[in-house]
Amino acid sequence: MTRVLFVCTGNICRSPTAEAVARHFIQAAGLADAIEVDSAGTNGYHAGEAPDPRTRKVAQLRGYDLADLRARKLEVLDFQRFDLVLAMDRGHLEIMQRLCPEVYRPRLRLFMEYARDSEFDEVPDPYYGGPRGFDAVLDMCEDGVQGMLEALRAQA
């Protein structure tokens, strides 16, 4: 079983979107017994809350279900529990590198390293922008997740 954790700031926009997209593609590919995903935030501002309503709305329009997801804060134990810990942007990666025990640092990466069709290497925070930002995040998550699954299949 490969375990993947997606990480953003508050775990209400970017990382839960990536988690929901990954769950969808993993299920569709019949890989639910091989790959497990979760998400967390570098900060606990929204711990216990559902994803942002704008995130849920955009995701639902494309057939992704975020209803059961709840925000949680990244824990040091996550670096041991997960085989791959993916940061949505460099700021998250820097925080993760500071928190992560040296032995687990090879597990840390930028999520968009897996993207195949994007010119961006970070997923921008849509929280303070308009609705188009949430669509753009979803596009990036679809691309990054598909690339990640291809890479994981190649390693198997």
Biotite code that builds the C-alpha atoms (Angstrom):
import biotite.structure as struc

atoms = struc.array([
    struc.Atom([0.000, 0.000, 0.000], chain_id="A", res_id=1, res_name="MET", atom_name="CA", element="C"),
    struc.Atom([1.342, 3.406, -1.018], chain_id="A", res_id=2, res_name="THR", atom_name="CA", element="C"),
    struc.Atom([0.129, 6.281, 1.124], chain_id="A", res_id=3, res_name="ARG", atom_name="CA", element="C"),
    struc.Atom([0.071, 9.846, -0.244], chain_id="A", res_id=4, res_name="VAL", atom_name="CA", element="C"),
    struc.Atom([-0.589, 13.067, 1.681], chain_id="A", res_id=5, res_name="LEU", atom_name="CA", element="C"),
    struc.Atom([-1.441, 16.373, -0.032], chain_id="A", res_id=6, res_name="PHE", atom_name="CA", element="C"),
    struc.Atom([-0.566, 19.508, 1.967], chain_id="A", res_id=7, res_name="VAL", atom_name="CA", element="C"),
    struc.Atom([-1.655, 23.151, 1.673], chain_id="A", res_id=8, res_name="CYS", atom_name="CA", element="C"),
    struc.Atom([-2.130, 25.961, 4.203], chain_id="A", res_id=9, res_name="THR", atom_name="CA", element="C"),
    struc.Atom([-5.486, 25.406, 5.893], chain_id="A", res_id=10, res_name="GLY", atom_name="CA", element="C"),
    struc.Atom([-6.603, 22.160, 4.228], chain_id="A", res_id=11, res_name="ASN", atom_name="CA", element="C"),
    struc.Atom([-9.828, 23.687, 2.889], chain_id="A", res_id=12, res_name="ILE", atom_name="CA", element="C"),
    struc.Atom([-9.040, 24.487, -0.782], chain_id="A", res_id=13, res_name="CYS", atom_name="CA", element="C"),
    struc.Atom([-6.060, 22.996, -2.594], chain_id="A", res_id=14, res_name="ARG", atom_name="CA", element="C"),
    struc.Atom([-5.137, 19.846, -0.684], chain_id="A", res_id=15, res_name="SER", atom_name="CA", element="C"),
    struc.Atom([-8.710, 18.544, -0.220], chain_id="A", res_id=16, res_name="PRO", atom_name="CA", element="C"),
    struc.Atom([-9.281, 19.139, -3.945], chain_id="A", res_id=17, res_name="THR", atom_name="CA", element="C"),
    struc.Atom([-6.209, 17.048, -4.748], chain_id="A", res_id=18, res_name="ALA", atom_name="CA", element="C"),
    struc.Atom([-7.363, 14.377, -2.291], chain_id="A", res_id=19, res_name="GLU", atom_name="CA", element="C"),
    struc.Atom([-10.855, 14.155, -3.822], chain_id="A", res_id=20, res_name="ALA", atom_name="CA", element="C"),
    struc.Atom([-9.493, 14.072, -7.379], chain_id="A", res_id=21, res_name="VAL", atom_name="CA", element="C"),
    struc.Atom([-6.990, 11.374, -6.389], chain_id="A", res_id=22, res_name="ALA", atom_name="CA", element="C"),
    struc.Atom([-9.699, 9.275, -4.700], chain_id="A", res_id=23, res_name="ARG", atom_name="CA", element="C"),
    struc.Atom([-11.801, 9.527, -7.860], chain_id="A", res_id=24, res_name="HIS", atom_name="CA", element="C"),
    struc.Atom([-9.009, 8.463, -10.235], chain_id="A", res_id=25, res_name="PHE", atom_name="CA", element="C"),
    struc.Atom([-7.726, 5.762, -7.862], chain_id="A", res_id=26, res_name="ILE", atom_name="CA", element="C"),
    struc.Atom([-11.212, 4.262, -7.610], chain_id="A", res_id=27, res_name="GLN", atom_name="CA", element="C"),
    struc.Atom([-11.754, 4.474, -11.390], chain_id="A", res_id=28, res_name="ALA", atom_name="CA", element="C"),
    struc.Atom([-8.420, 2.719, -12.013], chain_id="A", res_id=29, res_name="ALA", atom_name="CA", element="C"),
    struc.Atom([-9.178, -0.057, -9.523], chain_id="A", res_id=30, res_name="GLY", atom_name="CA", element="C"),
    struc.Atom([-6.239, 0.958, -7.331], chain_id="A", res_id=31, res_name="LEU", atom_name="CA", element="C"),
    struc.Atom([-8.086, 1.487, -4.037], chain_id="A", res_id=32, res_name="ALA", atom_name="CA", element="C"),
    struc.Atom([-6.293, -1.504, -2.495], chain_id="A", res_id=33, res_name="ASP", atom_name="CA", element="C"),
    struc.Atom([-2.902, -0.176, -3.603], chain_id="A", res_id=34, res_name="ALA", atom_name="CA", element="C"),
    struc.Atom([-3.000, 3.598, -2.996], chain_id="A", res_id=35, res_name="ILE", atom_name="CA", element="C"),
    struc.Atom([-4.424, 5.537, -0.058], chain_id="A", res_id=36, res_name="GLU", atom_name="CA", element="C"),
    struc.Atom([-4.664, 9.334, 0.052], chain_id="A", res_id=37, res_name="VAL", atom_name="CA", element="C"),
    struc.Atom([-5.314, 12.023, 2.651], chain_id="A", res_id=38, res_name="ASP", atom_name="CA", element="C"),
    struc.Atom([-4.761, 15.756, 3.010], chain_id="A", res_id=39, res_name="SER", atom_name="CA", element="C"),
    struc.Atom([-3.644, 18.180, 5.721], chain_id="A", res_id=40, res_name="ALA", atom_name="CA", element="C"),
    struc.Atom([-2.751, 21.816, 6.289], chain_id="A", res_id=41, res_name="GLY", atom_name="CA", element="C"),
    struc.Atom([0.436, 23.374, 7.588], chain_id="A", res_id=42, res_name="THR", atom_name="CA", element="C"),
    struc.Atom([-1.772, 25.442, 9.896], chain_id="A", res_id=43, res_name="ASN", atom_name="CA", element="C"),
    struc.Atom([-4.695, 24.374, 12.043], chain_id="A", res_id=44, res_name="GLY", atom_name="CA", element="C"),
    struc.Atom([-6.889, 27.425, 11.349], chain_id="A", res_id=45, res_name="TYR", atom_name="CA", element="C"),
    struc.Atom([-9.739, 25.337, 9.967], chain_id="A", res_id=46, res_name="HIS", atom_name="CA", element="C"),
    struc.Atom([-9.257, 22.004, 11.774], chain_id="A", res_id=47, res_name="ALA", atom_name="CA", element="C"),
    struc.Atom([-12.496, 20.042, 11.762], chain_id="A", res_id=48, res_name="GLY", atom_name="CA", element="C"),
    struc.Atom([-14.128, 22.221, 9.096], chain_id="A", res_id=49, res_name="GLU", atom_name="CA", element="C"),
    struc.Atom([-15.422, 21.085, 5.710], chain_id="A", res_id=50, res_name="ALA", atom_name="CA", element="C"),
    struc.Atom([-13.645, 22.371, 2.599], chain_id="A", res_id=51, res_name="PRO", atom_name="CA", element="C"),
    struc.Atom([-14.415, 25.924, 1.454], chain_id="A", res_id=52, res_name="ASP", atom_name="CA", element="C"),
    struc.Atom([-17.917, 26.128, -0.110], chain_id="A", res_id=53, res_name="PRO", atom_name="CA", element="C"),
    struc.Atom([-16.425, 27.439, -3.370], chain_id="A", res_id=54, res_name="ARG", atom_name="CA", element="C"),
    struc.Atom([-14.090, 24.456, -3.516], chain_id="A", res_id=55, res_name="THR", atom_name="CA", element="C"),
    struc.Atom([-16.968, 22.054, -2.922], chain_id="A", res_id=56, res_name="ARG", atom_name="CA", element="C"),
    struc.Atom([-19.148, 23.749, -5.553], chain_id="A", res_id=57, res_name="LYS", atom_name="CA", element="C"),
    struc.Atom([-16.520, 23.650, -8.326], chain_id="A", res_id=58, res_name="VAL", atom_name="CA", element="C"),
    struc.Atom([-15.600, 20.061, -7.472], chain_id="A", res_id=59, res_name="ALA", atom_name="CA", element="C"),
    struc.Atom([-19.219, 18.928, -7.409], chain_id="A", res_id=60, res_name="GLN", atom_name="CA", element="C"),
    struc.Atom([-19.836, 20.431, -10.857], chain_id="A", res_id=61, res_name="LEU", atom_name="CA", element="C"),
    struc.Atom([-17.113, 18.105, -12.165], chain_id="A", res_id=62, res_name="ARG", atom_name="CA", element="C"),
    struc.Atom([-18.286, 15.045, -10.256], chain_id="A", res_id=63, res_name="GLY", atom_name="CA", element="C"),
    struc.Atom([-15.918, 15.078, -7.273], chain_id="A", res_id=64, res_name="TYR", atom_name="CA", element="C"),
    struc.Atom([-17.284, 14.572, -3.774], chain_id="A", res_id=65, res_name="ASP", atom_name="CA", element="C"),
    struc.Atom([-15.666, 16.477, -0.897], chain_id="A", res_id=66, res_name="LEU", atom_name="CA", element="C"),
    struc.Atom([-18.628, 16.125, 1.495], chain_id="A", res_id=67, res_name="ALA", atom_name="CA", element="C"),
    struc.Atom([-16.888, 13.807, 3.964], chain_id="A", res_id=68, res_name="ASP", atom_name="CA", element="C"),
    struc.Atom([-13.566, 15.649, 4.071], chain_id="A", res_id=69, res_name="LEU", atom_name="CA", element="C"),
    struc.Atom([-12.576, 17.659, 7.151], chain_id="A", res_id=70, res_name="ARG", atom_name="CA", element="C"),
    struc.Atom([-9.543, 19.868, 7.618], chain_id="A", res_id=71, res_name="ALA", atom_name="CA", element="C"),
    struc.Atom([-6.728, 18.741, 9.844], chain_id="A", res_id=72, res_name="ARG", atom_name="CA", element="C"),
    struc.Atom([-3.287, 20.011, 10.693], chain_id="A", res_id=73, res_name="LYS", atom_name="CA", element="C"),
    struc.Atom([-0.135, 18.313, 9.462], chain_id="A", res_id=74, res_name="LEU", atom_name="CA", element="C"),
    struc.Atom([1.517, 16.257, 12.225], chain_id="A", res_id=75, res_name="GLU", atom_name="CA", element="C"),
    struc.Atom([5.139, 15.154, 12.538], chain_id="A", res_id=76, res_name="VAL", atom_name="CA", element="C"),
    struc.Atom([3.900, 11.542, 12.564], chain_id="A", res_id=77, res_name="LEU", atom_name="CA", element="C"),
    struc.Atom([2.519, 12.096, 9.034], chain_id="A", res_id=78, res_name="ASP", atom_name="CA", element="C"),
    struc.Atom([6.058, 12.044, 7.654], chain_id="A", res_id=79, res_name="PHE", atom_name="CA", element="C"),
    struc.Atom([6.438, 8.493, 8.946], chain_id="A", res_id=80, res_name="GLN", atom_name="CA", element="C"),
    struc.Atom([2.920, 7.351, 7.986], chain_id="A", res_id=81, res_name="ARG", atom_name="CA", element="C"),
    struc.Atom([2.945, 8.561, 4.376], chain_id="A", res_id=82, res_name="PHE", atom_name="CA", element="C"),
    struc.Atom([5.253, 7.393, 1.602], chain_id="A", res_id=83, res_name="ASP", atom_name="CA", element="C"),
    struc.Atom([4.812, 10.599, -0.372], chain_id="A", res_id=84, res_name="LEU", atom_name="CA", element="C"),
    struc.Atom([4.039, 14.024, 1.143], chain_id="A", res_id=85, res_name="VAL", atom_name="CA", element="C"),
    struc.Atom([3.163, 16.524, -1.560], chain_id="A", res_id=86, res_name="LEU", atom_name="CA", element="C"),
    struc.Atom([3.241, 20.285, -1.021], chain_id="A", res_id=87, res_name="ALA", atom_name="CA", element="C"),
    struc.Atom([0.980, 22.532, -3.066], chain_id="A", res_id=88, res_name="MET", atom_name="CA", element="C"),
    struc.Atom([3.597, 25.321, -3.114], chain_id="A", res_id=89, res_name="ASP", atom_name="CA", element="C"),
    struc.Atom([7.164, 26.066, -2.073], chain_id="A", res_id=90, res_name="ARG", atom_name="CA", element="C"),
    struc.Atom([6.100, 27.736, 1.174], chain_id="A", res_id=91, res_name="GLY", atom_name="CA", element="C"),
    struc.Atom([4.427, 24.515, 2.274], chain_id="A", res_id=92, res_name="HIS", atom_name="CA", element="C"),
    struc.Atom([7.463, 22.514, 1.195], chain_id="A", res_id=93, res_name="LEU", atom_name="CA", element="C"),
    struc.Atom([9.746, 24.726, 3.286], chain_id="A", res_id=94, res_name="GLU", atom_name="CA", element="C"),
    struc.Atom([7.538, 24.296, 6.352], chain_id="A", res_id=95, res_name="ILE", atom_name="CA", element="C"),
    struc.Atom([7.435, 20.551, 5.804], chain_id="A", res_id=96, res_name="MET", atom_name="CA", element="C"),
    struc.Atom([11.226, 20.383, 5.444], chain_id="A", res_id=97, res_name="GLN", atom_name="CA", element="C"),
    struc.Atom([11.649, 22.169, 8.786], chain_id="A", res_id=98, res_name="ARG", atom_name="CA", element="C"),
    struc.Atom([9.204, 19.830, 10.556], chain_id="A", res_id=99, res_name="LEU", atom_name="CA", element="C"),
    struc.Atom([10.241, 16.585, 8.908], chain_id="A", res_id=100, res_name="CYS", atom_name="CA", element="C"),
    struc.Atom([12.797, 14.300, 10.529], chain_id="A", res_id=101, res_name="PRO", atom_name="CA", element="C"),
    struc.Atom([15.851, 13.962, 8.273], chain_id="A", res_id=102, res_name="GLU", atom_name="CA", element="C"),
    struc.Atom([15.198, 10.280, 7.560], chain_id="A", res_id=103, res_name="VAL", atom_name="CA", element="C"),
    struc.Atom([11.833, 11.047, 5.914], chain_id="A", res_id=104, res_name="TYR", atom_name="CA", element="C"),
    struc.Atom([12.818, 14.120, 3.855], chain_id="A", res_id=105, res_name="ARG", atom_name="CA", element="C"),
    struc.Atom([13.136, 12.141, 0.601], chain_id="A", res_id=106, res_name="PRO", atom_name="CA", element="C"),
    struc.Atom([9.343, 11.654, 0.796], chain_id="A", res_id=107, res_name="ARG", atom_name="CA", element="C"),
    struc.Atom([8.705, 15.411, 0.404], chain_id="A", res_id=108, res_name="LEU", atom_name="CA", element="C"),
    struc.Atom([7.992, 16.868, -3.028], chain_id="A", res_id=109, res_name="ARG", atom_name="CA", element="C"),
    struc.Atom([6.083, 19.594, -4.807], chain_id="A", res_id=110, res_name="LEU", atom_name="CA", element="C"),
    struc.Atom([2.790, 18.192, -6.094], chain_id="A", res_id=111, res_name="PHE", atom_name="CA", element="C"),
    struc.Atom([3.116, 19.910, -9.480], chain_id="A", res_id=112, res_name="MET", atom_name="CA", element="C"),
    struc.Atom([6.320, 17.980, -10.226], chain_id="A", res_id=113, res_name="GLU", atom_name="CA", element="C"),
    struc.Atom([3.892, 15.316, -11.415], chain_id="A", res_id=114, res_name="TYR", atom_name="CA", element="C"),
    struc.Atom([1.905, 17.601, -13.721], chain_id="A", res_id=115, res_name="ALA", atom_name="CA", element="C"),
    struc.Atom([2.153, 16.786, -17.409], chain_id="A", res_id=116, res_name="ARG", atom_name="CA", element="C"),
    struc.Atom([0.308, 19.650, -19.075], chain_id="A", res_id=117, res_name="ASP", atom_name="CA", element="C"),
    struc.Atom([0.899, 22.630, -16.811], chain_id="A", res_id=118, res_name="SER", atom_name="CA", element="C"),
    struc.Atom([3.404, 25.431, -17.104], chain_id="A", res_id=119, res_name="GLU", atom_name="CA", element="C"),
    struc.Atom([3.130, 26.049, -13.346], chain_id="A", res_id=120, res_name="PHE", atom_name="CA", element="C"),
    struc.Atom([5.161, 24.356, -10.644], chain_id="A", res_id=121, res_name="ASP", atom_name="CA", element="C"),
    struc.Atom([2.970, 25.504, -7.758], chain_id="A", res_id=122, res_name="GLU", atom_name="CA", element="C"),
    struc.Atom([-0.789, 25.415, -7.160], chain_id="A", res_id=123, res_name="VAL", atom_name="CA", element="C"),
    struc.Atom([-1.882, 29.008, -6.370], chain_id="A", res_id=124, res_name="PRO", atom_name="CA", element="C"),
    struc.Atom([-4.137, 29.668, -3.404], chain_id="A", res_id=125, res_name="ASP", atom_name="CA", element="C"),
    struc.Atom([-7.623, 30.514, -4.724], chain_id="A", res_id=126, res_name="PRO", atom_name="CA", element="C"),
    struc.Atom([-8.983, 31.614, -1.328], chain_id="A", res_id=127, res_name="TYR", atom_name="CA", element="C"),
    struc.Atom([-8.864, 35.387, -1.881], chain_id="A", res_id=128, res_name="TYR", atom_name="CA", element="C"),
    struc.Atom([-9.594, 35.320, -5.602], chain_id="A", res_id=129, res_name="GLY", atom_name="CA", element="C"),
    struc.Atom([-12.670, 34.779, -7.713], chain_id="A", res_id=130, res_name="GLY", atom_name="CA", element="C"),
    struc.Atom([-14.346, 31.558, -8.836], chain_id="A", res_id=131, res_name="PRO", atom_name="CA", element="C"),
    struc.Atom([-11.975, 31.080, -11.792], chain_id="A", res_id=132, res_name="ARG", atom_name="CA", element="C"),
    struc.Atom([-9.164, 30.389, -9.332], chain_id="A", res_id=133, res_name="GLY", atom_name="CA", element="C"),
    struc.Atom([-10.998, 27.369, -7.976], chain_id="A", res_id=134, res_name="PHE", atom_name="CA", element="C"),
    struc.Atom([-11.477, 26.010, -11.505], chain_id="A", res_id=135, res_name="ASP", atom_name="CA", element="C"),
    struc.Atom([-7.764, 26.532, -12.206], chain_id="A", res_id=136, res_name="ALA", atom_name="CA", element="C"),
    struc.Atom([-6.852, 24.649, -9.007], chain_id="A", res_id=137, res_name="VAL", atom_name="CA", element="C"),
    struc.Atom([-9.087, 21.781, -10.051], chain_id="A", res_id=138, res_name="LEU", atom_name="CA", element="C"),
    struc.Atom([-7.471, 21.682, -13.512], chain_id="A", res_id=139, res_name="ASP", atom_name="CA", element="C"),
    struc.Atom([-4.016, 21.540, -11.896], chain_id="A", res_id=140, res_name="MET", atom_name="CA", element="C"),
    struc.Atom([-5.091, 18.831, -9.467], chain_id="A", res_id=141, res_name="CYS", atom_name="CA", element="C"),
    struc.Atom([-6.490, 16.669, -12.266], chain_id="A", res_id=142, res_name="GLU", atom_name="CA", element="C"),
    struc.Atom([-3.239, 16.997, -14.203], chain_id="A", res_id=143, res_name="ASP", atom_name="CA", element="C"),
    struc.Atom([-0.981, 16.457, -11.190], chain_id="A", res_id=144, res_name="GLY", atom_name="CA", element="C"),
    struc.Atom([-2.930, 13.470, -9.876], chain_id="A", res_id=145, res_name="VAL", atom_name="CA", element="C"),
    struc.Atom([-2.918, 11.730, -13.243], chain_id="A", res_id=146, res_name="GLN", atom_name="CA", element="C"),
    struc.Atom([0.838, 12.240, -13.521], chain_id="A", res_id=147, res_name="GLY", atom_name="CA", element="C"),
    struc.Atom([1.347, 11.034, -9.958], chain_id="A", res_id=148, res_name="MET", atom_name="CA", element="C"),
    struc.Atom([-0.648, 7.864, -10.624], chain_id="A", res_id=149, res_name="LEU", atom_name="CA", element="C"),
    struc.Atom([1.385, 7.179, -13.766], chain_id="A", res_id=150, res_name="GLU", atom_name="CA", element="C"),
    struc.Atom([4.604, 7.575, -11.762], chain_id="A", res_id=151, res_name="ALA", atom_name="CA", element="C"),
    struc.Atom([3.342, 5.301, -8.966], chain_id="A", res_id=152, res_name="LEU", atom_name="CA", element="C"),
    struc.Atom([2.310, 2.620, -11.488], chain_id="A", res_id=153, res_name="ARG", atom_name="CA", element="C"),
    struc.Atom([5.751, 2.806, -13.095], chain_id="A", res_id=154, res_name="ALA", atom_name="CA", element="C"),
    struc.Atom([7.398, 2.241, -9.689], chain_id="A", res_id=155, res_name="GLN", atom_name="CA", element="C"),
    struc.Atom([5.232, -0.775, -8.866], chain_id="A", res_id=156, res_name="ALA", atom_name="CA", element="C"),
])
